[in-house]
Amino acid sequence: MADWRGKHVMVVGGSSGIGLASAEAFAARGADVTIVARSRDRLEAACEAVKLRRADTSQRVRWVSADASTPDGAAEAVVKATEAGTWPVDVLVSCAGVIIPGYFESMRVEDFEECMDSWRACVHGARAVAPSMMERRTGHIVNVSSMAGLMGLFGYTAYSSAKYAIVGLSEALRSEMKPYGVRVSVVCPPDTDTPGLAFEKGLRPPETDKVAGAVAPILPSVVADALVRGVEKGRFLIVPGALSKFYRVLKANALWLFFAITDSDVASARKARGV
């Protein structure tokens, strides 16, 4: 997909962070954009920011307030975004969700459930747009996971569970959608400089900080650019950042070494705490 003019991109979780940066990147390339999130106030401000990035003032940019982590919310968002089917979605980007780190034994069950909302948003969003895409034999579904969806890290039992689920969903969905000409991608960024990361850092165990500190946070715009380029090239797995690519390959090919590195970081953090 080289020409974005007339293409409709819907971004779930588009009011801030990676979602907003992705909406801006698609708009800058000429696409019409709908952003979906829960907060009306943040959506209105985000919509104005996306409009400023348009390549042409004739591009449509709008917002829809909905909870896409529920079946009814996702369906409602798509109906409103597509103007009841008259403006079909060409690309769906699902990147809603939160990060709740902590020690496994002290985390609440509700923390695991809340982290799984990002997986639910991917499921329900895809279910809402897939029938139209399959009928038209065109479209692209993009699910935003995380490097924590490729490697389980200390303190991320809830978050990694959700992000691994997104990767598994995306792999299976890719196989089912391919016969219909519908593409699927999954994006696995490292720590990204977003409001969510700022919130999460206040909850991280020291061990998590030590392990995650090996990969410096990147800008949302870097992730967004990688996401758009990946869609344009039809890539399934999109991993922004050279260091993230290195760790993915390391874990895939030398799991023992990956464990040795992360175990050493955890031991160092625990020793510093006197544990």
SERO-4910 file (N, C-alpha, C, O; in steps of 0.05 Angstrom, whole numbers):
BEGIN
 pado doro    nc1    nc2    nc3   cac1   cac2   cac3    cc1    cc2    cc3    oc1    oc2    oc3
  Met    A     17    -24      0      0      0      0     18     25      0     28     33     21
  Ala    A     21     37    -23     39     60    -26     24     86    -26     34    107    -17
  Asp    A     -1     86    -35    -17    110    -37    -39    109    -16    -58     92    -18
  Trp    A    -38    126      4    -57    125     26    -81    143     21   -100    143     38
  Arg    A    -82    158      0   -105    175     -5   -131    159     -8   -132    140    -24
  Gly    A   -151    167      7   -176    153      6   -178    129     23   -199    116     25
  Lys    A   -156    121     36   -156     98     54   -164    106     82   -157    128     91
  His    A   -180     89     95   -190     95    122   -176     78    142   -178     54    142
  Val    A   -162     92    160   -147     79    182   -161     84    208   -166    107    215
  Met    A   -168     63    223   -180     66    249   -160     57    271   -150     35    270
  Val    A   -155     75    290   -135     70    311   -149     68    338   -159     88    348
  Val    A   -150     44    349   -161     40    376   -139     46    396   -117     34    395
  Gly    A   -145     63    415   -124     72    433   -109     96    421    -85     99    426
  Gly    A   -123    111    405   -110    132    390   -109    160    403   -102    179    389
  Ser    A   -116    162    428   -116    188    441    -90    196    453    -86    219    462
  Ser    A    -70    178    455    -44    185    466    -23    164    458    -30    143    447
  Gly    A      2    169    465     23    150    461     27    139    433     25    155    414
  Ile    A     31    113    430     36    101    404     12    103    386     15    108    362
  Gly    A    -12    101    397    -36    104    381    -38    131    368    -44    133    344
  Leu    A    -34    152    384    -36    179    373    -14    184    352    -19    195    331
  Ala    A     11    175    358     33    178    339     27    163    313     34    173    292
  Ser    A     14    140    315      8    124    291    -14    139    275    -12    140    250
  Ala    A    -34    149    288    -55    164    275    -43    188    260    -50    194    237
  Glu    A    -24    202    273    -11    225    260      6    216    236      6    229    215
  Ala    A     20    193    238     36    183    217     20    175    192     27    181    170
  Phe    A     -3    162    197    -21    155    175    -33    180    162    -35    182    137
  Ala    A    -40    200    178    -52    224    167    -31    239    151    -37    251    130
  Ala    A     -6    239    160     15    253    145     20    240    118     31    253    100
  Arg    A     13    215    115     16    201     89     -8    203     71     -8    193     49
  Gly    A    -29    217     81    -53    222     65    -77    206     71    -97    208     57
  Ala    A    -77    189     93   -100    173     99   -121    188    115   -115    208    128
  Asp    A   -146    179    112   -168    188    130   -165    172    156   -158    148    155
  Val    A   -170    185    178   -164    172    204   -188    175    223   -200    196    226
  Thr    A   -194    153    237   -213    153    260   -198    143    284   -185    122    283
  Ile    A   -198    158    306   -185    150    331   -207    142    351   -228    155    353
  Val    A   -202    120    365   -221    109    384   -208    107    411   -186     98    413
  Ala    A   -222    116    432   -213    113    460   -236    118    478   -259    124    469
  Arg    A   -232    117    504   -254    121    523   -258    150    530   -281    159    532
  Ser    A   -237    166    533   -239    193    544   -246    213    521   -230    216    503
  Arg    A   -269    226    523   -277    245    503   -259    269    502   -251    279    481
  Asp    A   -250    279    526   -233    303    527   -207    297    513   -197    314    497
  Arg    A   -194    275    519   -169    269    506   -172    263    476   -155    270    460
  Leu    A   -195    252    469   -200    247    441   -202    272    425   -191    274    402
  Glu    A   -216    292    436   -219    317    421   -192    331    417   -187    340    395
  Ala    A   -175    331    437   -149    343    435   -131    327    415   -117    339    399
  Ala    A   -133    301    416   -117    284    398   -126    288    369   -110    288    351
  Cys    A   -152    290    365   -163    294    338   -152    320    326   -145    320    302
  Glu    A   -151    341    342   -139    366    332   -110    363    325   -100    375    305
  Ala    A    -95    347    341    -67    343    336    -63    328    310    -45    333    294
  Val    A    -80    308    305    -79    292    280    -85    309    256    -72    307    235
  Lys    A   -104    327    259   -112    345    236    -88    362    228    -85    368    204
  Leu    A    -72    370    247    -49    387    240    -28    372    224    -11    384    211
  Arg    A    -29    345    224     -9    329    210    -19    320    183     -4    307    168
  Arg    A    -43    327    175    -54    319    150    -37    328    126    -26    350    126
  Ala    A    -35    312    106    -22    320     81    -40    338     65    -30    354     48
  Asp    A    -66    336     69    -85    352     53   -109    357     72   -118    339     86
  Thr    A   -119    382     71   -141    389     89   -167    375     82   -187    377     97
  Ser    A   -168    362     59   -192    347     51   -194    320     65   -215    307     64
  Gln    A   -173    311     78   -173    286     92   -192    287    116   -193    307    130
  Arg    A   -207    266    120   -225    265    142   -211    254    167   -197    234    166
  Val    A   -215    268    189   -204    259    215   -226    262    236   -238    284    239
  Arg    A   -232    240    249   -254    241    268   -248    223    292   -228    208    291
  Trp    A   -264    225    313   -260    209    337   -286    195    345   -307    205    339
  Val    A   -283    173    358   -306    158    369   -299    150    398   -278    138    402
  Ser    A   -317    156    416   -313    148    444   -326    121    449   -350    118    446
  Ala    A   -310    101    456   -321     74    460   -300     57    476   -276     63    475
  Asp    A   -310     36    489   -293     17    503   -290     -7    485   -306    -25    485
  Ala    A   -268     -8    469   -264    -29    449   -256    -55    462   -252    -75    447
  Ser    A   -252    -56    488   -245    -82    501   -269    -99    506   -267   -122    516
  Thr    A   -293    -89    499   -318   -105    501   -329   -110    473   -325    -93    455
  Pro    A   -344   -132    469   -355   -137    442   -373   -115    433   -372   -106    410
  Asp    A   -391   -106    451   -410    -85    443   -396    -58    437   -403    -44    419
  Gly    A   -376    -52    454   -361    -27    450   -346    -27    424   -345     -7    410
  Ala    A   -333    -49    417   -318    -51    392   -336    -49    368   -331    -35    349
  Ala    A   -359    -63    370   -378    -63    347   -390    -34    344   -392    -25    321
  Glu    A   -396    -21    366   -406      6    365   -386     25    353   -393     42    337
  Ala    A   -361     22    360   -340     39    350   -337     36    320   -334     56    305
  Val    A   -338     11    310   -336      7    281   -360     18    266   -357     29    245
  Val    A   -384     14    277   -408     24    264   -406     55    261   -412     66    240
  Lys    A   -398     68    283   -396     97    282   -373    106    264   -376    125    249
  Ala    A   -350     92    265   -327    100    250   -332     96    220   -322    112    204
  Thr    A   -347     76    213   -352     70    185   -377     83    174   -385     78    151
  Glu    A   -390     99    191   -415    112    183   -435     90    173   -446     91    151
  Ala    A   -438     70    191   -456     48    186   -450     32    161   -468     24    146
  Gly    A   -424     29    155   -416     13    133   -410     27    107   -402     15     88
  Thr    A   -415     53    106   -411     68     81   -382     77     78   -375     87     57
  Trp    A   -366     75     99   -338     84     99   -321     62    111   -311     66    134
  Pro    A   -317     40     98   -305     16    110   -276     22    120   -262     39    109
  Val    A   -268      6    139   -241      8    150   -222     -7    132   -226    -31    127
  Asp    A   -200      6    123   -180     -7    107   -158    -18    125   -147    -40    120
  Val    A   -151     -4    146   -130    -12    165   -141     -8    194   -149     14    201
  Leu    A   -140    -29    210   -147    -27    238   -121    -29    254   -106    -49    252
  Val    A   -116    -10    272    -93    -11    290   -103    -13    318   -117      6    327
  Ser    A    -98    -34    333   -106    -37    360    -83    -35    379    -65    -52    379
  Cys    A    -82    -13    394    -59    -10    413    -68      1    440    -53     15    453
  Ala    A    -92     -5    448   -102      3    474    -91    -15    496    -83    -38    490
  Gly    A    -90     -5    520    -81    -22    542    -64     -8    562    -55     15    558
  Val    A    -59    -21    585    -43    -10    606    -21    -30    614    -22    -54    607
  Ile    A     -1    -20    628     20    -37    639     18    -36    670     20    -15    682
  Ile    A     14    -60    682     14    -61    711     34    -81    720     29   -106    719
  Pro    A     58    -72    728     79    -90    737     76    -96    767     60    -83    781
  Gly    A     91   -115    776     90   -121    805    100   -149    810    105   -165    792
  Tyr    A    104   -156    836    112   -183    844     87   -201    841     66   -194    851
  Phe    A     91   -223    829     69   -242    823     52   -248    847     27   -248    846
  Glu    A     65   -254    870     51   -263    893     34   -241    907     16   -247    922
  Ser    A     40   -216    900     25   -194    913      6   -179    894     -8   -161    903
  Met    A      6   -187    868    -12   -174    849    -40   -184    853    -45   -207    860
  Arg    A    -59   -166    847    -87   -173    849    -96   -188    823    -84   -184    802
  Val    A   -116   -204    826   -127   -217    802   -137   -195    783   -136   -199    758
  Glu    A   -148   -173    794   -158   -151    777   -136   -139    760   -142   -129    738
  Asp    A   -111   -140    770    -89   -129    754    -85   -146    729    -79   -135    707
  Phe    A    -87   -172    731    -84   -190    708   -107   -185    688   -103   -184    664
  Glu    A   -131   -182    699   -154   -177    682   -152   -151    667   -158   -149    643
  Glu    A   -142   -130    681   -140   -104    668   -118   -105    646   -122    -93    625
  Cys    A    -97   -119    650    -76   -121    629    -87   -136    605    -80   -130    582
  Met    A   -105   -155    610   -116   -171    588   -136   -154    571   -144   -163    549
  Asp    A   -143   -130    580   -161   -113    564   -148   -107    537   -162   -103    517
  Ser    A   -121   -105    536   -108    -99    510   -112   -122    490   -116   -118    467
  Trp    A   -112   -147    500   -117   -170    484   -147   -170    475   -153   -176    452
  Arg    A   -164   -164    494   -193   -163    487   -199   -142    466   -215   -147    448
  Ala    A   -186   -119    467   -190    -99    447   -181   -109    419   -194   -103    399
  Cys    A   -159   -123    418   -150   -135    393   -170   -155    382   -177   -155    358
  Val    A   -180   -172    400   -199   -193    392   -225   -180    381   -234   -186    359
  His    A   -237   -163    397   -263   -151    390   -261   -132    367   -279   -130    350
  Gly    A   -239   -117    365   -235    -99    343   -233   -115    317   -245   -108    296
  Ala    A   -217   -136    317   -213   -153    293   -239   -166    285   -246   -168    261
  Arg    A   -255   -176    305   -280   -188    298   -300   -169    286   -316   -177    269
  Ala    A   -298   -144    293   -316   -123    283   -310   -116    254   -328   -109    239
  Val    A   -284   -116    247   -277   -107    219   -272   -130    200   -273   -127    176
  Ala    A   -266   -154    210   -259   -177    193   -280   -184    172   -273   -188    149
  Pro    A   -306   -185    179   -325   -193    159   -325   -175    134   -326   -185    112
  Ser    A   -324   -149    138   -323   -131    116   -298   -134    100   -298   -134     75
  Met    A   -275   -137    113   -250   -140     99   -250   -166     83   -240   -167     61
  Met    A   -260   -187     95   -261   -213     81   -279   -212     57   -273   -223     36
  Glu    A   -301   -198     59   -320   -195     37   -307   -179     14   -311   -185     -9
  Arg    A   -293   -157     22   -280   -140      2   -253   -151     -7   -241   -142    -27
  Arg    A   -244   -172      7   -218   -185      1   -195   -165      1   -177   -165    -16
  Thr    A   -195   -148     21   -174   -128     25   -176   -118     53   -197   -117     65
  Gly    A   -153   -109     63   -153    -97     90   -128   -106    105   -113   -124     97
  His    A   -124    -93    128   -100    -99    144   -107    -94    173   -117    -73    181
  Ile    A   -101   -115    189   -106   -113    218    -79   -112    232    -62   -130    228
  Val    A    -74    -92    248    -49    -88    262    -54    -89    292    -68    -72    303
  Asn    A    -42   -108    306    -43   -110    335    -17   -102    347      4   -112    340
  Val    A    -18    -83    366      6    -74    380     10    -91    405     -6    -89    424
  Ser    A     31   -106    406     39   -122    429     62   -107    443     60    -84    449
  Ser    A     84   -121    447    107   -109    461    130   -129    460    126   -152    454
  Met    A    154   -119    466    176   -138    469    170   -157    492    181   -180    492
  Ala    A    153   -148    511    145   -166    532    126   -188    522    120   -206    538
  Gly    A    118   -186    497    102   -208    485    120   -228    471    110   -248    460
  Leu    A    146   -223    470    165   -241    458    184   -252    479    198   -272    474
  Met    A    186   -239    502    203   -248    524    191   -241    551    185   -218    556
  Gly    A    187   -261    567    176   -256    594    197   -245    613    219   -257    616
  Leu    A    191   -222    625    210   -209    643    200   -208    672    176   -209    677
  Phe    A    219   -206    690    213   -204    719    193   -181    723    197   -159    712
  Gly    A    172   -186    738    153   -165    745    131   -161    724    113   -145    728
  Tyr    A    132   -176    703    112   -173    681     95   -198    677     86   -203    655
  Thr    A     89   -212    699     72   -236    695     45   -229    684     34   -245    668
  Ala    A     33   -207    692      7   -199    681     10   -187    653     -4   -194    634
  Tyr    A     29   -169    650     33   -154    625     42   -173    603     32   -172    580
  Ser    A     63   -189    608     73   -208    588     51   -228    580     50   -235    556
  Ser    A     35   -237    599     13   -255    592     -5   -244    571    -11   -257    551
  Ala    A    -12   -218    574    -30   -205    555    -16   -201    529    -29   -205    508
  Lys    A      9   -193    529     23   -187    504     30   -212    489     31   -212    464
  Tyr    A     37   -234    503     41   -259    489     15   -268    476     15   -279    454
  Ala    A     -7   -264    490    -34   -271    479    -39   -256    453    -51   -268    434
  Ile    A    -31   -231    451    -34   -216    427    -18   -227    404    -27   -228    381
  Val    A      7   -235    410     24   -247    389     12   -273    379     10   -278    355
  Gly    A      2   -290    397    -10   -315    389    -35   -311    373    -40   -324    353
  Leu    A    -52   -292    382    -76   -285    367    -69   -276    339    -81   -285    319
  Ser    A    -49   -259    336    -41   -248    311    -30   -270    292    -36   -269    268
  Glu    A    -14   -288    302     -4   -310    285    -26   -327    274    -26   -333    250
  Ala    A    -45   -335    291    -67   -351    282    -86   -336    263    -95   -347    243
  Leu    A    -91   -311    270   -108   -294    253    -96   -290    226   -110   -289    206
  Arg    A    -70   -287    225    -56   -283    199    -63   -307    180    -69   -303    157
  Ser    A    -61   -331    191    -66   -355    175    -95   -356    165   -100   -363    142
  Glu    A   -114   -347    182   -142   -348    174   -149   -327    154   -167   -330    137
  Met    A   -136   -304    156   -143   -281    139   -130   -282    112   -139   -270     92
  Lys    A   -107   -296    110    -91   -296     85   -107   -305     61   -104   -292     40
  Pro    A   -123   -326     62   -138   -334     38   -158   -313     28   -166   -314      5
  Tyr    A   -164   -293     45   -183   -272     37   -168   -247     28   -181   -226     23
  Gly    A   -142   -248     27   -127   -224     19   -124   -203     41   -117   -181     36
  Val    A   -131   -211     66   -129   -192     89   -103   -197    104    -98   -220    111
  Arg    A    -87   -177    108    -62   -180    121    -64   -175    151    -83   -161    160
  Val    A    -46   -186    166    -45   -183    195    -16   -177    203      2   -190    193
  Ser    A    -12   -157    220     14   -151    231     13   -149    261     -8   -143    273
  Val    A     35   -155    274     38   -151    303     63   -134    308     84   -140    297
  Val    A     60   -114    324     82    -95    330     92   -100    358     76   -101    377
  Cys    A    118   -103    362    129   -109    388    151    -88    395    175    -94    392
  Pro    A    143    -65    405    162    -44    412    174    -49    439    162    -63    456
  Pro    A    198    -37    444    209    -38    471    196    -16    488    175     -5    479
  Asp    A    207     -9    511    197     13    527    195     38    509    213     45    495
  Thr    A    172     51    510    167     74    493    159     98    511    144     94    530
  Asp    A    169    121    504    165    145    521    136    155    519    131    173    503
  Thr    A    118    143    534     90    150    533     80    155    562     94    149    581
  Pro    A     56    166    565     45    170    592     42    143    607     45    142    631
  Gly    A     37    122    592     34     95    604     60     86    617     60     74    638
  Leu    A     83     92    603    109     84    614    115    100    639    125     89    659
  Ala    A    108    125    639    113    142    663     97    131    687    108    131    709
  Phe    A     73    123    682     56    112    704     68     85    713     70     80    737
  Glu    A     76     69    694     86     42    700    111     43    717    115     27    735
  Lys    A    129     62    710    155     63    724    152     68    754    169     60    770
  Gly    A    129     80    762    124     85    790    116     59    805    116     59    829
  Leu    A    110     38    790    101     13    801    121    -10    798    119    -31    811
  Arg    A    141     -6    781    160    -27    775    176    -36    799    186    -19    815
  Pro    A    179    -62    803    199    -72    822    227    -65    813    232    -61    789
  Pro    A    246    -61    831    274    -55    823    286    -75    804    301    -67    786
  Glu    A    278   -100    807    289   -120    789    280   -115    760    296   -119    741
  Thr    A    255   -106    757    245   -100    730    260    -77    718    267    -77    694
  Asp    A    265    -56    734    280    -33    725    308    -42    715    318    -32    695
  Lys    A    321    -60    730    348    -68    723    348    -83    696    365    -78    680
  Val    A    328   -101    692    327   -117    668    319    -99    644    332   -100    623
  Ala    A    298    -83    648    288    -66    626    307    -43    620    306    -32    598
  Gly    A    325    -37    639    343    -14    634    363    -19    612    376     -1    603
  Ala    A    365    -44    603    384    -51    581    374    -39    554    390    -36    536
  Val    A    348    -33    553    337    -22    528    325      6    534    305      8    548
  Ala    A    338     27    524    329     54    529    302     59    516    297     49    494
  Pro    A    284     75    529    258     81    516    262     95    489    280    111    486
  Ile    A    244     89    471    244    103    445    219    120    443    201    118    458
  Leu    A    219    138    423    197    156    420    173    143    406    177    125    390
  Pro    A    149    151    413    125    140    400    126    143    369    117    126    354
  Ser    A    138    165    360    140    170    331    157    150    318    152    143    294
  Val    A    178    139    331    195    119    320    179     93    316    181     80    296
  Val    A    163     86    337    146     62    334    126     66    312    121     47    296
  Ala    A    113     89    311     93     95    291    104     93    263     91     81    245
  Asp    A    128    104    258    140    102    232    146     73    224    142     65    201
  Ala    A    156     58    243    161     29    238    135     15    232    135     -3    215
  Leu    A    114     21    246     88      9    242     78     14    214     69     -4    200
  Val    A     78     39    206     68     46    179     85     33    157     74     23    138
  Arg    A    111     34    160    129     22    140    124     -8    139    124    -20    117
  Gly    A    119    -21    162    114    -49    163     88    -56    148     86    -76    134
  Val    A     68    -39    152     42    -43    138     46    -40    108     36    -56     92
  Glu    A     61    -19    100     66    -14     72     80    -38     59     76    -44     35
  Lys    A     98    -51     74    114    -73     63    101   -100     68    112   -121     59
  Gly    A     78   -100     81     64   -125     86     78   -144    106     75   -168    104
  Arg    A     93   -133    125    107   -149    145     88   -159    166     69   -145    174
  Phe    A     93   -183    175     77   -194    198     88   -183    224     74   -170    239
  Leu    A    114   -189    230    126   -181    255    142   -156    252    160   -154    235
  Ile    A    134   -135    267    147   -109    266    160   -104    293    146   -101    313
  Val    A    187   -102    293    201    -98    318    218    -72    315    239    -73    302
  Pro    A    209    -50    326    224    -25    323    249    -25    341    248    -35    364
  Gly    A    270    -14    331    295    -11    347    314    -34    343    307    -57    344
  Ala    A    340    -26    337    360    -46    332    366    -64    356    369    -88    353
  Leu    A    366    -52    380    372    -68    404    349    -88    410    354   -110    419
  Ser    A    325    -80    404    302    -98    408    304   -122    389    299   -145    397
  Lys    A    312   -116    364    316   -138    345    337   -157    354    335   -181    352
  Phe    A    359   -146    366    380   -163    376    371   -182    398    376   -206    398
  Tyr    A    356   -171    417    346   -187    440    326   -208    430    325   -230    441
  Arg    A    310   -201    410    291   -221    399    306   -245    387    299   -268    392
  Val    A    327   -239    372    343   -260    359    358   -276    380    360   -300    378
  Leu    A    369   -261    400    384   -275    421    366   -295    436    374   -318    440
  Lys    A    342   -287    443    324   -305    457    316   -329    440    314   -351    450
  Ala    A    311   -323    414    302   -344    396    324   -365    391    318   -389    387
  Asn    A    349   -356    392    371   -374    384    389   -383    407    404   -402    404
  Ala    A    388   -369    429    405   -376    452    390   -370    478    397   -352    493
  Leu    A    369   -385    483    352   -380    506    368   -381    532    363   -366    550
  Trp    A    387   -399    534    404   -402    558    419   -376    564    421   -368    587
  Leu    A    429   -363    542    444   -338    546    425   -316    554    432   -299    571
  Phe    A    402   -315    542    382   -295    549    375   -297    579    374   -277    593
  Phe    A    370   -322    588    364   -326    616    387   -318    634    384   -307    655
  Ala    A    411   -325    625    435   -318    641    438   -288    645    444   -279    667
  Ile    A    432   -273    624    434   -244    625    413   -232    644    419   -216    661
  Thr    A    388   -241    640    366   -230    656    368   -239    685    362   -224    703
  Asp    A    376   -264    689    380   -274    717    401   -259    731    399   -253    755
  Ser    A    423   -252    717    444   -236    729    434   -209    737    442   -198    758
  Asp    A    418   -196    720    407   -170    726    389   -171    751    391   -153    768
  Val    A    373   -192    752    355   -195    775    371   -199    801    365   -187    822
  Ala    A    391   -216    799    408   -221    823    422   -196    832    425   -191    856
  Ser    A    431   -180    813    445   -155    820    426   -135    834    434   -122    853
  Ala    A    401   -133    824    382   -115    836    374   -125    864    371   -108    882
  Arg    A    372   -150    867    364   -161    894    387   -158    914    382   -152    937
  Lys    A    411   -161    904    435   -156    922    436   -127    931    442   -122    954
  Ala    A    430   -109    913    430    -80    920    409    -74    940    412    -55    956
  Arg    A    387    -89    940    366    -85    960    371   -100    986    356    -97   1005
  Gly    A    392   -116    986    399   -131   1010    381   -155   1014    377   -165   1037
  Val    A    371   -165    992    353   -189    993    369   -215    989    358   -236    990
***
